[in-house]
Amino acid sequence: MRQFIYISIAILFLSSTGVSKASYHKRYRHNTIKKVHHKRRYKHNTIRKIHHKRYRHKKTYHKRRKSTFLSKHLNKIYKRVLKKTDISRRALKKAFSFYKKNRTRNGLSSRYMAIADYTKTAQKKRLYIINLKNGKVYRHKIAHGKRSGTLGGRVRRSSNRRNSKMTPYGFFKVGSKVQRTRKRHYRYLAVKGLERSNRKVGYPSRMGGRDVILHPAKYVNYGGRSHGCFSICPQDRRAIFAKLKKALLYSYTGR
C-alpha cells in the first residue's frame, strides 16, 4: 500500500513539473556519460603522473650516474698527477675537492685546472696546469707579490686585502676573454675570487675591489716579484692563456 502511494506521488510530481519520462531518462543517460568521461580523465591524469615520476626518476638516475662516473674519473686523474709530480699533496687534494663540488655551479672548464704552489721557490716552475682528461701536467714559472717573500724565494705571507702587494690566496675562476691594459697595453686574463675571503679580488679598485689579473711580465724569468698579480713568463703567454680560459686557479700559499 505504501509503495503504491509513493509511486503515485512521484507520478503526480513529475506531471506537475512537466518532466516527461523520456526527458528524465535522457538526463540520467547524460549524467552517466559525464561520470564515465570523468573516470577516463582521472585515469589518464593518473597515468600521466606515473610517467612523469618515472621520467624524473630516470633523469635523476642518469644525472647521478654521470656525476659518479666523473668523480671516479677525477679520482684517477688525481692519483696519476700525485705520482707524476712533486706538487703539494694538500694543495692537490683541496683543488680536486673544490672542483668536484663547484664545477657546475661556477661554470668551470672541464678540460684544465691550475694550481700555483707558492710553497716552492720562484726559481722553480710552480704553476701546474693539469689536463683533466688524461692527467698530463704542464709546468710554468709564476711570480709572487713584493711583500709576500724575497726575490727568487717562496711565499711567506699572503693576503687578499687591497693595496697589500701580497699574493692573494684561495680559489679563483679565470676569465674567458683576453683583454689589454690601458697604460702598458699588454694582454691579460681577468680572475674572479670564488670564496668569501677573496670575493673582492679581481674587481676594480673603484668598486672597492682589488685589481688582480693574470698577465705576462719579463721579470718572472729571473724570479722577480709583482704587486700581487699572477705574473707569468711572456714566452708562455699563448700556451697558458689557451688552456686557462674559464679554468679553476688555486693559489696555494700553505694556508
C-alpha positions as CSV (number, residue, x, y, z in Angstrom):
1,M,0.0,0.0,0.0
2,R,2.8,2.4,1.0
3,Q,4.7,1.6,-2.3
4,F,1.6,2.4,-4.3
5,I,1.3,5.8,-2.5
6,Y,5.0,6.7,-3.1
7,I,4.7,5.8,-6.8
8,S,1.6,7.8,-7.3
9,I,3.1,10.8,-5.5
10,A,6.2,10.6,-7.8
11,I,4.0,10.4,-10.9
12,L,1.9,13.4,-9.7
13,F,5.2,15.4,-9.0
14,L,6.6,14.6,-12.5
15,S,3.4,15.5,-14.2
16,S,3.1,18.8,-12.2
17,T,6.7,19.9,-13.0
18,G,6.3,19.0,-16.7
19,V,9.1,16.5,-16.8
20,S,8.4,13.6,-19.1
21,K,9.7,10.1,-18.8
22,A,11.8,10.4,-21.9
23,S,13.5,13.6,-20.7
24,Y,14.1,12.1,-17.4
25,H,15.9,9.1,-19.0
26,K,17.8,11.4,-21.3
27,R,19.1,13.4,-18.3
28,Y,20.0,10.3,-16.5
29,R,22.0,9.0,-19.5
30,H,23.8,12.3,-19.9
31,N,24.9,12.2,-16.3
32,T,26.1,8.6,-16.7
33,I,28.2,9.6,-19.7
34,K,29.7,12.6,-17.8
35,K,30.7,10.2,-15.0
36,V,32.4,7.8,-17.5
37,H,34.3,10.7,-19.1
38,H,35.3,12.0,-15.6
39,K,36.6,8.5,-14.7
40,R,38.6,8.3,-18.0
41,R,40.1,11.7,-17.5
42,Y,41.1,10.8,-13.9
43,K,42.7,7.6,-15.2
44,H,44.5,9.5,-17.9
45,N,45.9,12.1,-15.4
46,T,47.0,9.3,-13.1
47,I,48.9,7.6,-16.0
48,R,50.5,10.9,-16.9
49,K,51.6,11.4,-13.3
50,I,53.1,7.9,-13.2
51,H,55.0,8.6,-16.5
52,H,56.2,11.9,-15.2
53,K,57.5,10.3,-12.0
54,R,59.3,7.6,-14.0
55,Y,60.8,10.3,-16.3
56,R,62.1,12.3,-13.3
57,H,63.4,9.2,-11.6
58,K,65.2,8.2,-14.9
59,K,66.6,11.8,-15.3
60,T,68.0,11.9,-11.7
61,Y,69.3,8.4,-12.1
62,H,71.3,9.4,-15.2
63,K,72.5,12.6,-13.5
64,R,73.8,10.6,-10.5
65,R,75.4,8.1,-12.8
66,K,77.1,10.8,-14.8
67,S,78.4,12.6,-11.6
68,T,79.6,9.2,-10.2
69,F,81.4,8.5,-13.4
70,L,83.0,12.0,-13.4
71,S,84.1,11.7,-9.7
72,K,85.7,8.3,-10.4
73,H,87.5,9.7,-13.4
74,L,88.7,12.7,-11.4
75,N,90.0,10.4,-8.7
76,K,92.1,8.5,-11.3
77,I,93.5,11.8,-12.6
78,Y,94.3,12.9,-9.0
79,K,96.2,9.7,-8.3
80,R,98.1,10.0,-11.6
81,V,99.1,13.6,-11.0
82,L,100.2,12.8,-7.4
83,K,102.5,10.1,-8.7
84,K,104.0,12.1,-11.5
85,T,104.7,15.5,-9.9
86,D,106.2,17.0,-6.8
87,I,103.1,19.2,-6.2
88,S,101.9,19.6,-2.6
89,R,99.5,16.7,-1.7
90,R,97.4,19.0,0.4
91,A,97.0,21.6,-2.4
92,L,96.1,18.9,-5.0
93,K,93.5,17.3,-2.7
94,K,91.9,20.6,-1.8
95,A,91.8,21.7,-5.5
96,F,90.2,18.5,-6.7
97,S,87.7,18.5,-3.8
98,F,86.6,22.1,-4.6
99,Y,86.4,21.4,-8.3
100,K,84.1,18.4,-7.8
101,K,81.7,20.4,-5.6
102,N,81.7,23.7,-7.6
103,R,82.4,22.8,-11.3
104,T,78.7,23.1,-12.4
105,R,77.7,26.0,-10.1
106,N,80.6,28.2,-11.2
107,G,80.8,27.0,-14.8
108,L,84.4,25.8,-14.6
109,S,86.3,24.4,-17.5
110,S,86.1,20.6,-17.9
111,R,89.4,20.5,-19.7
112,Y,92.0,22.2,-17.4
113,M,92.7,23.2,-13.8
114,A,95.7,25.2,-12.5
115,I,97.5,25.2,-9.1
116,A,100.1,27.8,-8.2
117,D,102.1,26.1,-5.4
118,Y,103.7,29.1,-3.7
119,T,105.3,26.8,-1.1
120,K,108.0,26.3,-3.7
121,T,110.6,28.9,-4.7
122,A,110.2,31.4,-7.6
123,Q,113.1,29.8,-9.5
124,K,111.1,26.6,-9.9
125,K,108.2,26.1,-12.3
126,R,105.5,26.2,-9.6
127,L,102.4,26.8,-11.8
128,Y,100.9,23.4,-12.5
129,I,98.3,23.2,-15.3
130,I,96.5,19.8,-15.2
131,N,94.7,18.2,-18.1
132,L,91.6,16.8,-16.6
133,K,91.0,14.4,-19.5
134,N,94.3,12.5,-19.5
135,G,96.2,13.7,-16.4
136,K,99.1,15.4,-18.3
137,V,100.8,18.2,-16.3
138,Y,102.3,21.4,-17.8
139,R,104.6,23.4,-15.6
140,H,105.5,27.2,-15.8
141,K,107.1,29.9,-13.7
142,I,104.8,32.3,-11.8
143,A,105.8,35.4,-9.7
144,H,104.6,36.2,-6.2
145,G,103.8,39.6,-4.5
146,K,106.6,42.0,-3.3
147,R,105.5,41.8,0.3
148,S,105.0,38.1,0.3
149,G,108.6,37.0,0.0
150,T,112.1,37.7,-1.2
151,L,113.4,37.7,-4.8
152,G,113.5,34.2,-6.1
153,G,112.2,32.9,-2.8
154,R,108.9,31.4,-1.6
155,V,105.8,33.0,-0.2
156,R,106.0,33.7,3.5
157,R,102.9,35.9,3.8
158,S,99.7,36.2,1.7
159,S,96.7,38.5,1.8
160,N,93.5,39.3,-0.2
161,R,93.4,42.9,1.1
162,R,93.6,45.9,-1.1
163,N,97.0,47.6,-1.6
164,S,98.7,44.8,0.4
165,K,101.1,44.0,-2.6
166,M,100.9,40.4,-1.3
167,T,100.0,37.2,-3.2
168,P,96.2,36.5,-3.0
169,Y,95.2,33.1,-1.7
170,G,92.2,30.7,-2.4
171,F,90.2,29.6,-5.4
172,F,89.7,31.8,-8.5
173,K,88.0,31.4,-11.8
174,V,90.0,32.7,-14.8
175,G,88.2,34.9,-17.4
176,S,87.2,33.7,-20.9
177,K,88.2,36.9,-22.8
178,V,91.8,38.1,-23.5
179,Q,91.9,41.9,-22.8
180,R,94.5,44.7,-22.9
181,T,95.6,47.1,-20.2
182,R,95.1,50.8,-20.8
183,K,98.5,52.1,-19.8
184,R,101.0,49.5,-20.9
185,H,98.7,47.7,-23.4
186,Y,99.8,44.2,-22.5
187,R,97.4,41.3,-22.8
188,Y,95.8,39.7,-19.7
189,L,93.0,37.4,-18.4
190,A,90.8,38.5,-15.6
191,V,90.4,36.5,-12.4
192,K,87.5,36.3,-10.0
193,G,87.5,35.1,-6.4
194,L,85.2,32.2,-5.6
195,E,85.3,32.2,-1.8
196,R,84.2,34.7,0.9
197,S,87.8,35.5,1.8
198,N,88.7,36.5,-1.8
199,R,85.4,37.6,-3.2
200,K,86.6,41.2,-3.9
201,V,89.8,40.1,-5.6
202,G,89.6,40.7,-9.3
203,Y,87.1,43.5,-9.0
204,P,88.3,47.0,-10.0
205,S,89.5,49.3,-7.2
206,R,86.8,51.9,-8.0
207,M,84.3,49.3,-6.9
208,G,86.1,48.6,-3.7
209,G,87.9,45.5,-5.0
210,R,91.5,44.6,-5.6
211,D,92.9,44.7,-9.2
212,V,94.5,41.3,-9.7
213,I,94.9,39.8,-13.1
214,L,96.8,37.0,-14.9
215,H,99.4,38.7,-17.2
216,P,102.8,38.2,-18.7
217,A,105.9,40.1,-17.4
218,K,109.7,39.9,-18.2
219,Y,110.7,39.9,-14.5
220,V,109.3,36.4,-14.0
221,N,112.2,34.9,-15.9
222,Y,114.7,36.0,-13.2
223,G,112.5,35.5,-10.1
224,G,111.1,39.0,-9.9
225,R,108.0,40.0,-8.0
226,S,104.6,41.5,-8.8
227,H,102.2,43.8,-6.9
228,G,100.0,40.7,-6.2
229,C,99.1,39.8,-9.8
230,F,99.6,36.3,-11.2
231,S,102.5,37.1,-13.5
232,I,103.8,34.6,-16.0
233,C,106.7,34.5,-18.5
234,P,106.0,36.3,-21.8
235,Q,107.0,33.3,-23.9
236,D,104.4,31.1,-22.0
237,R,101.5,33.5,-22.5
238,R,99.9,31.8,-25.5
239,A,100.1,28.3,-24.1
240,I,98.8,29.4,-20.7
241,F,96.0,31.6,-22.0
242,A,94.7,29.0,-24.3
243,K,94.4,26.4,-21.5
244,L,93.2,28.6,-18.6
245,K,90.1,30.3,-20.0
246,K,87.2,29.6,-17.6
247,A,89.5,27.3,-15.6
248,L,89.9,26.9,-11.9
249,L,93.1,28.5,-10.5
250,Y,94.1,27.6,-6.9
251,S,96.6,30.0,-5.3
252,Y,98.1,27.8,-2.6
253,T,100.3,29.6,-0.1
254,G,100.3,26.9,2.6
255,R,97.2,28.1,4.4
